[in-house]
Amino acid sequence: MSKMDDFPNHVVLKGMIFHGHTGVFPFEKEDGQPFIVDLTLAISPLPALFSDQLEDTVSYADIYACVKKIVENGRYDLLERLSMAVLEEVFAFDGRIEAADISVMKPKAPIEGTFDAMGVRLFRQRGCL
């Protein structure tokens, strides 16, 4: 499996914050909590480098809407499943996306202690989900 740095062109969506209901505890499912999502997409070729036309790239506004829909409407126990659901939606959305790196963080994870956030990070290539 390659890594994100093996791809020359990226669209980056960083620090997206959504209110979702993923978690194993009933209060997480009922009340929800904030989730912070970072998503990097590898796209090749990327004609927009030369054309300056929106249709020649992957619209980060459209990708944002995809991520928002999954995080805010999905009901999962684990961040791993939520993250994979986002990747499945993103890969289905645009065939030009070759690979994706996602991190989903819970800044208010129900854990005793001091921390910025707990979460997961996944890297997947098209065809290797």
N, CA, C and O atoms as CSV, one atom per row, in Angstrom:
chain,resi,resn,atom,element,x,y,z
A,1,MET,N,N,0.845,-1.184,0.000
A,1,MET,CA,C,0.000,0.000,0.000
A,1,MET,C,C,0.884,1.240,0.000
A,1,MET,O,O,1.873,1.313,0.729
A,2,SER,N,N,0.524,2.181,-0.803
A,2,SER,CA,C,1.251,3.446,-0.866
A,2,SER,C,C,0.928,4.287,0.352
A,2,SER,O,O,0.195,3.860,1.244
A,3,LYS,N,N,1.479,5.479,0.376
A,3,LYS,CA,C,1.139,6.453,1.412
A,3,LYS,C,C,0.752,7.750,0.723
A,3,LYS,O,O,0.997,7.927,-0.470
A,4,MET,N,N,0.155,8.641,1.470
A,4,MET,CA,C,-0.370,9.867,0.882
A,4,MET,C,C,0.724,10.660,0.166
A,4,MET,O,O,0.459,11.277,-0.865
A,5,ASP,N,N,1.914,10.652,0.685
A,5,ASP,CA,C,3.005,11.417,0.068
A,5,ASP,C,C,3.415,10.863,-1.294
A,5,ASP,O,O,4.136,11.526,-2.040
A,6,ASP,N,N,2.957,9.643,-1.624
A,6,ASP,CA,C,3.264,9.069,-2.934
A,6,ASP,C,C,2.431,9.692,-4.050
A,6,ASP,O,O,2.707,9.472,-5.229
A,7,PHE,N,N,1.422,10.461,-3.684
A,7,PHE,CA,C,0.539,11.097,-4.666
A,7,PHE,C,C,0.894,12.578,-4.784
A,7,PHE,O,O,1.126,13.232,-3.767
A,8,PRO,N,N,0.941,13.117,-5.995
A,8,PRO,CA,C,1.434,14.488,-6.172
A,8,PRO,C,C,0.422,15.592,-5.879
A,8,PRO,O,O,0.821,16.715,-5.573
A,9,ASN,N,N,-0.873,15.305,-5.962
A,9,ASN,CA,C,-1.881,16.360,-5.854
A,9,ASN,C,C,-2.878,16.044,-4.752
A,9,ASN,O,O,-3.399,14.932,-4.670
A,10,HIS,N,N,-3.136,17.030,-3.912
A,10,HIS,CA,C,-4.047,16.824,-2.780
A,10,HIS,C,C,-5.053,17.958,-2.673
A,10,HIS,O,O,-4.743,19.119,-2.941
A,11,VAL,N,N,-6.261,17.594,-2.277
A,11,VAL,CA,C,-7.252,18.554,-1.822
A,11,VAL,C,C,-7.382,18.302,-0.323
A,11,VAL,O,O,-7.574,17.165,0.107
A,12,VAL,N,N,-7.275,19.369,0.469
A,12,VAL,CA,C,-7.205,19.232,1.924
A,12,VAL,C,C,-8.374,19.962,2.581
A,12,VAL,O,O,-8.632,21.131,2.295
A,13,LEU,N,N,-9.071,19.258,3.461
A,13,LEU,CA,C,-10.132,19.836,4.279
A,13,LEU,C,C,-9.722,19.594,5.730
A,13,LEU,O,O,-9.712,18.453,6.193
A,14,LYS,N,N,-9.390,20.649,6.433
A,14,LYS,CA,C,-8.790,20.511,7.763
A,14,LYS,C,C,-9.640,21.210,8.817
A,14,LYS,O,O,-10.126,22.322,8.611
A,15,GLY,N,N,-9.810,20.530,9.953
A,15,GLY,CA,C,-10.479,21.137,11.094
A,15,GLY,C,C,-11.981,21.308,10.930
A,15,GLY,O,O,-12.561,22.235,11.495
A,16,MET,N,N,-12.618,20.426,10.164
A,16,MET,CA,C,-14.075,20.492,10.031
A,16,MET,C,C,-14.698,20.026,11.350
A,16,MET,O,O,-14.337,18.972,11.875
A,17,ILE,N,N,-15.615,20.800,11.871
A,17,ILE,CA,C,-16.241,20.469,13.153
A,17,ILE,C,C,-17.725,20.217,12.926
A,17,ILE,O,O,-18.434,21.035,12.340
A,18,PHE,N,N,-18.179,19.050,13.413
A,18,PHE,CA,C,-19.570,18.646,13.275
A,18,PHE,C,C,-20.072,18.131,14.615
A,18,PHE,O,O,-19.286,17.731,15.474
A,19,HIS,N,N,-21.380,18.145,14.785
A,19,HIS,CA,C,-22.012,17.566,15.972
A,19,HIS,C,C,-22.610,16.231,15.555
A,19,HIS,O,O,-23.523,16.180,14.731
A,20,GLY,N,N,-22.088,15.146,16.132
A,20,GLY,CA,C,-22.536,13.813,15.750
A,20,GLY,C,C,-22.920,12.965,16.944
A,20,GLY,O,O,-22.826,13.401,18.091
A,21,HIS,N,N,-23.357,11.734,16.655
A,21,HIS,CA,C,-23.887,10.842,17.686
A,21,HIS,C,C,-23.200,9.480,17.676
A,21,HIS,O,O,-23.832,8.469,17.983
A,22,THR,N,N,-21.942,9.444,17.335
A,22,THR,CA,C,-21.182,8.196,17.350
A,22,THR,C,C,-20.573,7.996,18.729
A,22,THR,O,O,-19.992,8.917,19.301
A,23,GLY,N,N,-20.709,6.795,19.252
A,23,GLY,CA,C,-20.146,6.450,20.553
A,23,GLY,C,C,-20.811,5.210,21.099
A,23,GLY,O,O,-21.877,4.812,20.631
A,24,VAL,N,N,-20.192,4.603,22.079
A,24,VAL,CA,C,-20.729,3.359,22.639
A,24,VAL,C,C,-21.681,3.598,23.811
A,24,VAL,O,O,-22.464,2.714,24.158
A,25,PHE,N,N,-21.623,4.763,24.414
A,25,PHE,CA,C,-22.471,5.036,25.566
A,25,PHE,C,C,-23.793,5.664,25.151
A,25,PHE,O,O,-23.839,6.432,24.190
A,26,PRO,N,N,-24.872,5.345,25.868
A,26,PRO,CA,C,-26.184,5.917,25.522
A,26,PRO,C,C,-26.190,7.443,25.462
A,26,PRO,O,O,-26.824,8.015,24.576
A,27,PHE,N,N,-25.502,8.111,26.379
A,27,PHE,CA,C,-25.495,9.580,26.367
A,27,PHE,C,C,-24.801,10.130,25.124
A,27,PHE,O,O,-25.154,11.212,24.653
A,28,GLU,N,N,-23.826,9.408,24.589
A,28,GLU,CA,C,-23.175,9.847,23.350
A,28,GLU,C,C,-24.148,9.745,22.178
A,28,GLU,O,O,-24.185,10.620,21.313
A,29,LYS,N,N,-24.929,8.678,22.155
A,29,LYS,CA,C,-25.888,8.475,21.074
A,29,LYS,C,C,-27.050,9.466,21.160
A,29,LYS,O,O,-27.567,9.915,20.137
A,30,GLU,N,N,-27.453,9.799,22.377
A,30,GLU,CA,C,-28.600,10.689,22.569
A,30,GLU,C,C,-28.216,12.162,22.444
A,30,GLU,O,O,-28.816,12.901,21.663
A,31,ASP,N,N,-27.224,12.582,23.209
A,31,ASP,CA,C,-26.858,14.001,23.266
A,31,ASP,C,C,-25.912,14.409,22.150
A,31,ASP,O,O,-25.936,15.556,21.704
A,32,GLY,N,N,-25.088,13.490,21.700
A,32,GLY,CA,C,-24.080,13.802,20.705
A,32,GLY,C,C,-22.927,14.595,21.303
A,32,GLY,O,O,-22.897,14.887,22.499
A,33,GLN,N,N,-21.983,14.932,20.438
A,33,GLN,CA,C,-20.794,15.663,20.854
A,33,GLN,C,C,-20.074,16.159,19.605
A,33,GLN,O,O,-20.400,15.748,18.492
A,34,PRO,N,N,-19.091,17.048,19.790
A,34,PRO,CA,C,-18.357,17.532,18.618
A,34,PRO,C,C,-17.353,16.494,18.100
A,34,PRO,O,O,-16.778,15.716,18.861
A,35,PHE,N,N,-17.172,16.517,16.802
A,35,PHE,CA,C,-16.172,15.704,16.124
A,35,PHE,C,C,-15.365,16.629,15.229
A,35,PHE,O,O,-15.922,17.505,14.568
A,36,ILE,N,N,-14.060,16.436,15.209
A,36,ILE,CA,C,-13.171,17.215,14.347
A,36,ILE,C,C,-12.633,16.271,13.273
A,36,ILE,O,O,-12.055,15.228,13.577
A,37,VAL,N,N,-12.830,16.655,12.019
A,37,VAL,CA,C,-12.441,15.790,10.906
A,37,VAL,C,C,-11.428,16.513,10.026
A,37,VAL,O,O,-11.641,17.653,9.616
A,38,ASP,N,N,-10.331,15.833,9.748
A,38,ASP,CA,C,-9.354,16.269,8.758
A,38,ASP,C,C,-9.382,15.239,7.634
A,38,ASP,O,O,-9.371,14.034,7.885
A,39,LEU,N,N,-9.417,15.720,6.399
A,39,LEU,CA,C,-9.501,14.828,5.254
A,39,LEU,C,C,-8.595,15.339,4.153
A,39,LEU,O,O,-8.690,16.495,3.741
A,40,THR,N,N,-7.711,14.466,3.677
A,40,THR,CA,C,-6.846,14.790,2.548
A,40,THR,C,C,-7.152,13.802,1.436
A,40,THR,O,O,-7.163,12.589,1.647
A,41,LEU,N,N,-7.399,14.342,0.246
A,41,LEU,CA,C,-7.743,13.532,-0.914
A,41,LEU,C,C,-6.641,13.620,-1.956
A,41,LEU,O,O,-6.171,14.713,-2.274
A,42,ALA,N,N,-6.228,12.481,-2.485
A,42,ALA,CA,C,-5.256,12.443,-3.580
A,42,ALA,C,C,-6.018,12.375,-4.891
A,42,ALA,O,O,-6.875,11.512,-5.083
A,43,ILE,N,N,-5.694,13.300,-5.794
A,43,ILE,CA,C,-6.397,13.398,-7.065
A,43,ILE,C,C,-5.373,13.487,-8.185
A,43,ILE,O,O,-4.479,14.333,-8.163
A,44,SER,N,N,-5.518,12.599,-9.168
A,44,SER,CA,C,-4.605,12.640,-10.294
A,44,SER,C,C,-5.304,12.012,-11.494
A,44,SER,O,O,-5.916,10.952,-11.361
A,45,PRO,N,N,-5.226,12.625,-12.624
A,45,PRO,CA,C,-4.589,13.915,-12.876
A,45,PRO,C,C,-5.433,15.043,-12.292
A,45,PRO,O,O,-6.571,14.833,-11.870
A,46,LEU,N,N,-4.867,16.218,-12.277
A,46,LEU,CA,C,-5.549,17.390,-11.738
A,46,LEU,C,C,-5.486,18.509,-12.768
A,46,LEU,O,O,-4.643,19.399,-12.654
A,47,PRO,N,N,-6.362,18.483,-13.776
A,47,PRO,CA,C,-6.337,19.476,-14.847
A,47,PRO,C,C,-6.520,20.907,-14.361
A,47,PRO,O,O,-6.104,21.843,-15.043
A,48,ALA,N,N,-7.130,21.095,-13.204
A,48,ALA,CA,C,-7.361,22.454,-12.686
A,48,ALA,C,C,-6.056,23.212,-12.459
A,48,ALA,O,O,-6.065,24.439,-12.370
A,49,LEU,N,N,-4.949,22.505,-12.366
A,49,LEU,CA,C,-3.651,23.172,-12.222
A,49,LEU,C,C,-3.404,24.130,-13.377
A,49,LEU,O,O,-2.735,25.151,-13.218
A,50,PHE,N,N,-3.950,23.793,-14.542
A,50,PHE,CA,C,-3.721,24.596,-15.738
A,50,PHE,C,C,-4.984,25.286,-16.255
A,50,PHE,O,O,-4.906,26.345,-16.878
A,51,SER,N,N,-6.149,24.681,-15.995
A,51,SER,CA,C,-7.383,25.233,-16.556
A,51,SER,C,C,-8.031,26.296,-15.677
A,51,SER,O,O,-8.733,27.174,-16.177
A,52,ASP,N,N,-7.797,26.221,-14.371
A,52,ASP,CA,C,-8.425,27.133,-13.410
A,52,ASP,C,C,-9.945,26.998,-13.437
A,52,ASP,O,O,-10.658,27.972,-13.199
A,53,GLN,N,N,-10.444,25.790,-13.726
A,53,GLN,CA,C,-11.876,25.531,-13.808
A,53,GLN,C,C,-12.302,24.567,-12.700
A,53,GLN,O,O,-11.658,23.541,-12.484
A,54,LEU,N,N,-13.390,24.900,-12.000
A,54,LEU,CA,C,-13.877,24.098,-10.887
A,54,LEU,C,C,-14.164,22.657,-11.298
A,54,LEU,O,O,-13.887,21.735,-10.531
A,55,GLU,N,N,-14.712,22.449,-12.484
A,55,GLU,CA,C,-15.055,21.096,-12.910
A,55,GLU,C,C,-13.809,20.223,-13.126
A,55,GLU,O,O,-13.930,19.010,-13.294
A,56,ASP,N,N,-12.634,20.820,-13.121
A,56,ASP,CA,C,-11.389,20.072,-13.309
A,56,ASP,C,C,-10.716,19.688,-11.992
A,56,ASP,O,O,-9.558,19.272,-11.973
A,57,THR,N,N,-11.459,19.834,-10.892
A,57,THR,CA,C,-10.952,19.413,-9.592
A,57,THR,C,C,-12.104,18.802,-8.813
A,57,THR,O,O,-13.220,18.698,-9.323
A,58,VAL,N,N,-11.840,18.406,-7.597
A,58,VAL,CA,C,-12.874,17.917,-6.699
A,58,VAL,C,C,-13.255,19.081,-5.791
A,58,VAL,O,O,-12.410,19.623,-5.079
A,59,SER,N,N,-14.505,19.454,-5.816
A,59,SER,CA,C,-14.990,20.597,-5.049
A,59,SER,C,C,-14.944,20.308,-3.552
A,59,SER,O,O,-15.604,19.387,-3.070
A,60,TYR,N,N,-14.168,21.092,-2.827
A,60,TYR,CA,C,-14.138,20.862,-1.384
A,60,TYR,C,C,-15.458,21.230,-0.726
A,60,TYR,O,O,-15.762,20.721,0.353
A,61,ALA,N,N,-16.250,22.097,-1.343
A,61,ALA,CA,C,-17.588,22.397,-0.808
A,61,ALA,C,C,-18.477,21.152,-0.877
A,61,ALA,O,O,-19.215,20.860,0.064
A,62,ASP,N,N,-18.406,20.426,-1.985
A,62,ASP,CA,C,-19.197,19.205,-2.128
A,62,ASP,C,C,-18.706,18.106,-1.191
A,62,ASP,O,O,-19.511,17.379,-0.608
A,63,ILE,N,N,-17.396,17.984,-1.047
A,63,ILE,CA,C,-16.839,16.984,-0.136
A,63,ILE,C,C,-17.233,17.320,1.303
A,63,ILE,O,O,-17.599,16.430,2.069
A,64,TYR,N,N,-17.159,18.600,1.671
A,64,TYR,CA,C,-17.580,19.034,3.006
A,64,TYR,C,C,-19.021,18.577,3.269
A,64,TYR,O,O,-19.320,18.057,4.344
A,65,ALA,N,N,-19.901,18.767,2.301
A,65,ALA,CA,C,-21.296,18.372,2.462
A,65,ALA,C,C,-21.426,16.858,2.661
A,65,ALA,O,O,-22.249,16.409,3.459
A,66,CYS,N,N,-20.625,16.074,1.943
A,66,CYS,CA,C,-20.628,14.614,2.111
A,66,CYS,C,C,-20.214,14.218,3.526
A,66,CYS,O,O,-20.865,13.397,4.172
A,67,VAL,N,N,-19.127,14.814,3.991
A,67,VAL,CA,C,-18.615,14.497,5.330
A,67,VAL,C,C,-19.636,14.908,6.386
A,67,VAL,O,O,-19.920,14.146,7.309
A,68,LYS,N,N,-20.180,16.101,6.251
A,68,LYS,CA,C,-21.181,16.608,7.202
A,68,LYS,C,C,-22.367,15.656,7.308
A,68,LYS,O,O,-22.826,15.349,8.408
A,69,LYS,N,N,-22.861,15.191,6.167
A,69,LYS,CA,C,-24.015,14.287,6.146
A,69,LYS,C,C,-23.730,13.010,6.939
A,69,LYS,O,O,-24.555,12.580,7.745
A,70,ILE,N,N,-22.573,12.413,6.710
A,70,ILE,CA,C,-22.238,11.152,7.383
A,70,ILE,C,C,-22.027,11.370,8.875
A,70,ILE,O,O,-22.583,10.633,9.689
A,71,VAL,N,N,-21.232,12.372,9.247
A,71,VAL,CA,C,-20.911,12.581,10.667
A,71,VAL,C,C,-22.158,12.994,11.453
A,71,VAL,O,O,-22.382,12.498,12.558
A,72,GLU,N,N,-22.961,13.888,10.900
A,72,GLU,CA,C,-24.105,14.397,11.651
A,72,GLU,C,C,-25.307,13.453,11.639
A,72,GLU,O,O,-26.108,13.469,12.574
A,73,ASN,N,N,-25.445,12.636,10.601
A,73,ASN,CA,C,-26.611,11.755,10.509
A,73,ASN,C,C,-26.303,10.302,10.828
A,73,ASN,O,O,-27.209,9.532,11.149
A,74,GLY,N,N,-25.020,9.914,10.742
A,74,GLY,CA,C,-24.649,8.532,11.014
A,74,GLY,C,C,-24.730,8.217,12.497
A,74,GLY,O,O,-24.498,9.080,13.343
A,75,ARG,N,N,-25.057,6.993,12.794
A,75,ARG,CA,C,-25.123,6.519,14.173
A,75,ARG,C,C,-24.293,5.245,14.254
A,75,ARG,O,O,-24.743,4.161,13.882
A,76,TYR,N,N,-23.081,5.403,14.746
A,76,TYR,CA,C,-22.156,4.281,14.845
A,76,TYR,C,C,-21.655,4.176,16.279
A,76,TYR,O,O,-21.724,5.138,17.045
A,77,ASP,N,N,-21.153,3.007,16.631
A,77,ASP,CA,C,-20.530,2.841,17.943
A,77,ASP,C,C,-19.098,3.362,17.925
A,77,ASP,O,O,-18.659,4.024,18.866
A,78,LEU,N,N,-18.371,3.060,16.851
A,78,LEU,CA,C,-16.930,3.305,16.828
A,78,LEU,C,C,-16.521,4.352,15.803
A,78,LEU,O,O,-17.124,4.478,14.737
A,79,LEU,N,N,-15.484,5.095,16.154
A,79,LEU,CA,C,-14.914,6.071,15.230
A,79,LEU,C,C,-14.353,5.392,13.986
A,79,LEU,O,O,-14.362,5.970,12.899
A,80,GLU,N,N,-13.872,4.179,14.147
A,80,GLU,CA,C,-13.339,3.447,13.003
A,80,GLU,C,C,-14.418,3.274,11.934
A,80,GLU,O,O,-14.158,3.489,10.750
A,81,ARG,N,N,-15.620,2.890,12.345
A,81,ARG,CA,C,-16.715,2.689,11.377
A,81,ARG,C,C,-17.180,4.012,10.791
A,81,ARG,O,O,-17.444,4.103,9.592
A,82,LEU,N,N,-17.282,5.046,11.635
A,82,LEU,CA,C,-17.654,6.368,11.137
A,82,LEU,C,C,-16.655,6.837,10.086
A,82,LEU,O,O,-17.047,7.326,9.026
A,83,SER,N,N,-15.375,6.691,10.377
A,83,SER,CA,C,-14.327,7.111,9.445
A,83,SER,C,C,-14.430,6.359,8.125
A,83,SER,O,O,-14.300,6.953,7.055
A,84,MET,N,N,-14.665,5.055,8.202
A,84,MET,CA,C,-14.769,4.258,6.982
A,84,MET,C,C,-16.014,4.628,6.194
A,84,MET,O,O,-15.982,4.630,4.963
A,85,ALA,N,N,-17.111,4.942,6.876
A,85,ALA,CA,C,-18.333,5.371,6.186
A,85,ALA,C,C,-18.086,6.661,5.408
A,85,ALA,O,O,-18.581,6.820,4.292
A,86,VAL,N,N,-17.330,7.574,5.990
A,86,VAL,CA,C,-16.983,8.812,5.285
A,86,VAL,C,C,-16.155,8.486,4.051
A,86,VAL,O,O,-16.427,9.008,2.969
A,87,LEU,N,N,-15.154,7.634,4.199
A,87,LEU,CA,C,-14.311,7.292,3.050
A,87,LEU,C,C,-15.122,6.609,1.948
A,87,LEU,O,O,-14.920,6.903,0.770
A,88,GLU,N,N,-16.024,5.714,2.305
A,88,GLU,CA,C,-16.851,5.048,1.296
A,88,GLU,C,C,-17.673,6.077,0.513
A,88,GLU,O,O,-17.776,5.994,-0.711
A,89,GLU,N,N,-18.249,7.034,1.219
A,89,GLU,CA,C,-19.052,8.072,0.568
A,89,GLU,C,C,-18.195,8.947,-0.346
A,89,GLU,O,O,-18.604,9.282,-1.457
A,90,VAL,N,N,-17.018,9.308,0.125
A,90,VAL,CA,C,-16.130,10.183,-0.645
A,90,VAL,C,C,-15.643,9.483,-1.910
A,90,VAL,O,O,-15.625,10.088,-2.982
A,91,PHE,N,N,-15.252,8.229,-1.799
A,91,PHE,CA,C,-14.808,7.495,-2.983
A,91,PHE,C,C,-15.952,7.315,-3.978
A,91,PHE,O,O,-15.732,7.371,-5.188
A,92,ALA,N,N,-17.163,7.099,-3.484
A,92,ALA,CA,C,-18.321,6.954,-4.374
A,92,ALA,C,C,-18.680,8.281,-5.035
A,92,ALA,O,O,-19.226,8.292,-6.138
A,93,PHE,N,N,-18.385,9.383,-4.385
A,93,PHE,CA,C,-18.761,10.706,-4.871
A,93,PHE,C,C,-18.018,11.101,-6.144
A,93,PHE,O,O,-18.607,11.673,-7.061
A,94,ASP,N,N,-16.713,10.790,-6.197
A,94,ASP,CA,C,-15.926,11.239,-7.351
A,94,ASP,C,C,-14.852,10.207,-7.682
A,94,ASP,O,O,-13.977,9.921,-6.864
A,95,GLY,N,N,-14.928,9.659,-8.873
A,95,GLY,CA,C,-13.987,8.628,-9.308
A,95,GLY,C,C,-12.559,9.102,-9.495
A,95,GLY,O,O,-11.654,8.286,-9.666
A,96,ARG,N,N,-12.344,10.418,-9.464
A,96,ARG,CA,C,-10.978,10.937,-9.615
A,96,ARG,C,C,-10.175,10.849,-8.328
A,96,ARG,O,O,-8.958,11.028,-8.343
A,97,ILE,N,N,-10.846,10.576,-7.215
A,97,ILE,CA,C,-10.141,10.464,-5.933
A,97,ILE,C,C,-9.442,9.114,-5.889
A,97,ILE,O,O,-10.087,8.066,-5.915
A,98,GLU,N,N,-8.116,9.153,-5.823
A,98,GLU,CA,C,-7.318,7.927,-5.837
A,98,GLU,C,C,-7.041,7.373,-4.450
A,98,GLU,O,O,-6.938,6.160,-4.265
A,99,ALA,N,N,-6.919,8.277,-3.467
A,99,ALA,CA,C,-6.608,7.858,-2.103
A,99,ALA,C,C,-7.123,8.932,-1.150
A,99,ALA,O,O,-7.358,10.077,-1.536
A,100,ALA,N,N,-7.290,8.526,0.095
A,100,ALA,CA,C,-7.768,9.470,1.100
A,100,ALA,C,C,-7.158,9.140,2.452
A,100,ALA,O,O,-6.955,7.977,2.801
A,101,ASP,N,N,-6.875,10.186,3.193
A,101,ASP,CA,C,-6.361,10.087,4.554
A,101,ASP,C,C,-7.338,10.865,5.427
A,101,ASP,O,O,-7.562,12.054,5.199
A,102,ILE,N,N,-7.920,10.205,6.418
A,102,ILE,CA,C,-8.905,10.853,7.282
A,102,ILE,C,C,-8.526,10.661,8.740
A,102,ILE,O,O,-8.060,9.594,9.139
A,103,SER,N,N,-8.729,11.701,9.525
A,103,SER,CA,C,-8.673,11.552,10.977
A,103,SER,C,C,-9.958,12.119,11.540
A,103,SER,O,O,-10.409,13.195,11.147
A,104,VAL,N,N,-10.541,11.374,12.469
A,104,VAL,CA,C,-11.757,11.793,13.163
A,104,VAL,C,C,-11.435,11.802,14.647
A,104,VAL,O,O,-11.062,10.786,15.233
A,105,MET,N,N,-11.589,12.985,15.236
A,105,MET,CA,C,-11.207,13.181,16.634
A,105,MET,C,C,-12.416,13.561,17.485
A,105,MET,O,O,-13.314,14.276,17.039
A,106,LYS,N,N,-12.413,13.062,18.720
A,106,LYS,CA,C,-13.437,13.417,19.703
A,106,LYS,C,C,-12.766,14.259,20.791
A,106,LYS,O,O,-12.082,13.709,21.653
A,107,PRO,N,N,-12.947,15.569,20.766
A,107,PRO,CA,C,-12.338,16.396,21.804
A,107,PRO,C,C,-12.985,16.227,23.178
A,107,PRO,O,O,-12.398,16.603,24.193
A,108,LYS,N,N,-14.182,15.667,23.210
A,108,LYS,CA,C,-14.871,15.452,24.485
A,108,LYS,C,C,-15.124,13.968,24.716
A,108,LYS,O,O,-16.171,13.580,25.235
A,109,ALA,N,N,-14.159,13.144,24.327
A,109,ALA,CA,C,-14.288,11.705,24.534
A,109,ALA,C,C,-14.519,11.433,26.020
A,109,ALA,O,O,-13.914,12.087,26.870
A,110,PRO,N,N,-15.394,10.468,26.339
A,110,PRO,CA,C,-15.713,10.194,27.741
A,110,PRO,C,C,-14.626,9.381,28.444
A,110,PRO,O,O,-14.807,8.210,28.780
A,111,ILE,N,N,-13.492,10.051,28.651
A,111,ILE,CA,C,-12.335,9.417,29.281
A,111,ILE,C,C,-11.829,10.352,30.373
A,111,ILE,O,O,-11.726,11.561,30.167
A,112,GLU,N,N,-11.518,9.793,31.522
A,112,GLU,CA,C,-10.942,10.585,32.605
A,112,GLU,C,C,-9.516,10.968,32.226
A,112,GLU,O,O,-8.737,10.123,31.785
A,113,GLY,N,N,-9.179,12.234,32.396
A,113,GLY,CA,C,-7.824,12.673,32.119
A,113,GLY,C,C,-7.798,13.952,31.308
A,113,GLY,O,O,-8.832,14.493,30.917
A,114,THR,N,N,-6.598,14.412,31.072
A,114,THR,CA,C,-6.392,15.644,30.322
A,114,THR,C,C,-5.872,15.298,28.933
A,114,THR,O,O,-4.877,14.586,28.798
A,115,PHE,N,N,-6.545,15.802,27.901
A,115,PHE,CA,C,-6.143,15.519,26.528
A,115,PHE,C,C,-6.801,16.534,25.609
A,115,PHE,O,O,-7.795,17.165,25.968
A,116,ASP,N,N,-6.231,16.683,24.412
A,116,ASP,CA,C,-6.847,17.538,23.392
A,116,ASP,C,C,-7.992,16.802,22.709
A,116,ASP,O,O,-9.080,17.354,22.548
A,117,ALA,N,N,-7.747,15.563,22.310
A,117,ALA,CA,C,-8.763,14.772,21.625
A,117,ALA,C,C,-8.285,13.332,21.514
A,117,ALA,O,O,-7.089,13.050,21.585
A,118,MET,N,N,-9.235,12.432,21.338
A,118,MET,CA,C,-8.962,11.026,21.049
A,118,MET,C,C,-9.580,10.739,19.690
A,118,MET,O,O,-10.607,11.319,19.338
A,119,GLY,N,N,-8.961,9.851,18.926
A,119,GLY,CA,C,-9.538,9.583,17.628
A,119,GLY,C,C,-8.837,8.490,16.863
A,119,GLY,O,O,-8.022,7.741,17.402
A,120,VAL,N,N,-9.178,8.418,15.578
A,120,VAL,CA,C,-8.571,7.435,14.686
A,120,VAL,C,C,-8.144,8.115,13.397
A,120,VAL,O,O,-8.637,9.183,13.033
A,121,ARG,N,N,-7.219,7.467,12.726
A,121,ARG,CA,C,-6.755,7.954,11.426
A,121,ARG,C,C,-6.675,6.757,10.493
A,121,ARG,O,O,-6.122,5.714,10.844
A,122,LEU,N,N,-7.240,6.921,9.292
A,122,LEU,CA,C,-7.229,5.869,8.282
A,122,LEU,C,C,-6.653,6.398,6.979
A,122,LEU,O,O,-6.829,7.566,6.634
A,123,PHE,N,N,-5.970,5.531,6.270
A,123,PHE,CA,C,-5.520,5.815,4.902
A,123,PHE,C,C,-6.033,4.690,4.024
A,123,PHE,O,O,-5.837,3.513,4.329
A,124,ARG,N,N,-6.691,5.056,2.932
A,124,ARG,CA,C,-7.178,4.059,1.995
A,124,ARG,C,C,-6.948,4.528,0.559
A,124,ARG,O,O,-6.999,5.720,0.257
A,125,GLN,N,N,-6.694,3.556,-0.314
A,125,GLN,CA,C,-6.605,3.814,-1.742
A,125,GLN,C,C,-7.832,3.237,-2.412
A,125,GLN,O,O,-8.400,2.251,-1.943
A,126,ARG,N,N,-8.239,3.851,-3.507
A,126,ARG,CA,C,-9.385,3.333,-4.272
A,126,ARG,C,C,-9.120,1.880,-4.628
A,126,ARG,O,O,-8.020,1.526,-5.054
A,127,GLY,N,N,-10.117,1.056,-4.455
A,127,GLY,CA,C,-9.984,-0.364,-4.759
A,127,GLY,C,C,-9.403,-1.187,-3.630
A,127,GLY,O,O,-9.360,-2.414,-3.716
A,128,CYS,N,N,-8.951,-0.526,-2.564
A,128,CYS,CA,C,-8.356,-1.240,-1.433
A,128,CYS,C,C,-9.092,-0.884,-0.137
A,128,CYS,O,O,-8.478,-0.761,0.923
A,129,LEU,N,N,-10.399,-0.723,-0.237
A,129,LEU,CA,C,-11.163,-0.368,0.957
A,129,LEU,C,C,-11.277,-1.581,1.827
A,129,LEU,O,O,-11.885,-1.518,2.896
